[in-house]
Amino acid sequence: MQQIQVTSLSSKGQIVIPNDMRQFLKISIGTKFLIFSDGDNLLLKPIQIPKFEAFKTLIKESKKIAAGKNIKKNDVQKFIKNVRNESRS
């Protein structure tokens, strides 16, 4: 469902997102946004912080993939070191 509302820019460069729009988007005080512009338009995209469970699932799946490919913890550390050395060159 599309929502359209009018707001204005304050002298401090701030805009107010109307309350019903905040409720519709489920955003609250402290929500961080990405802001995009194509030169004519602005797009505010709320940044959703992933749940800790999603991170735990990612780690679990990564360990499964690494085990299936016989990748050891030491291999990962060597790879990280090589990439860091290459980026300094």
C-alpha positions as CSV (number, residue, x, y, z in Angstrom):
1,M,0.0,0.0,0.0
2,Q,1.4,3.4,-1.1
3,Q,1.4,6.3,1.3
4,I,1.8,9.9,0.2
5,Q,2.2,12.9,2.6
6,V,3.7,16.3,2.6
7,T,6.4,17.5,5.0
8,S,8.9,20.4,5.0
9,L,12.6,21.0,5.6
10,S,13.5,22.9,8.8
11,S,16.2,25.6,9.1
12,K,18.5,22.9,10.5
13,G,18.0,20.6,7.4
14,Q,15.7,18.3,9.2
15,I,12.5,16.8,7.9
16,V,9.6,15.3,9.9
17,I,8.3,11.9,9.0
18,P,4.6,12.1,10.0
19,N,3.5,9.8,12.8
20,D,1.1,7.7,10.7
21,M,3.9,7.2,8.1
22,R,6.3,6.1,11.0
23,Q,3.7,3.7,12.3
24,F,3.1,2.3,8.8
25,L,6.8,1.7,8.2
26,K,7.3,0.5,11.8
27,I,10.2,3.0,12.4
28,S,11.0,4.7,15.7
29,I,13.4,7.1,17.4
30,G,17.0,6.2,16.5
31,T,16.2,4.4,13.3
32,K,19.1,4.8,10.9
33,F,18.5,5.5,7.2
34,L,20.4,5.2,3.9
35,I,19.7,8.2,1.7
36,F,19.8,8.0,-2.1
37,S,19.5,10.7,-4.7
38,D,19.3,10.6,-8.5
39,G,19.7,14.3,-8.7
40,D,15.9,15.1,-8.6
41,N,14.6,12.6,-6.0
42,L,15.5,11.5,-2.5
43,L,14.8,8.0,-1.2
44,L,15.1,7.2,2.5
45,K,15.6,3.5,3.2
46,P,15.4,2.4,6.9
47,I,18.3,0.2,7.9
48,Q,17.1,-3.0,9.6
49,I,19.6,-4.4,12.0
50,P,19.7,-8.2,11.6
51,K,18.5,-10.3,14.5
52,F,21.3,-12.1,16.4
53,E,19.7,-15.5,15.4
54,A,20.2,-14.7,11.8
55,F,23.9,-14.1,12.5
56,K,24.1,-17.4,14.4
57,T,22.5,-19.2,11.4
58,L,25.0,-17.6,9.0
59,I,27.9,-18.8,11.1
60,K,26.4,-22.3,11.4
61,E,25.9,-22.6,7.6
62,S,29.4,-21.2,6.9
63,K,30.9,-23.9,9.2
64,K,29.0,-26.6,7.3
65,I,30.2,-25.3,3.9
66,A,33.8,-25.0,5.2
67,A,33.7,-28.6,6.6
68,G,32.3,-29.9,3.3
69,K,35.2,-28.3,1.4
70,N,37.8,-29.3,4.0
71,I,38.6,-25.7,4.9
72,K,40.3,-25.3,8.3
73,K,40.3,-22.3,10.6
74,N,44.0,-21.8,9.8
75,D,43.2,-21.7,6.0
76,V,40.8,-18.8,6.6
77,Q,43.4,-16.9,8.7
78,K,46.0,-17.3,5.9
79,F,43.5,-16.2,3.3
80,I,42.6,-13.1,5.3
81,K,46.4,-12.3,5.8
82,N,47.0,-12.7,2.0
83,V,44.1,-10.4,1.1
84,R,45.3,-7.7,3.6
85,N,48.8,-7.9,2.2
86,E,47.5,-7.5,-1.4
87,S,45.4,-4.5,-0.5
88,R,48.5,-2.8,1.0
89,S,50.4,-3.3,-2.3
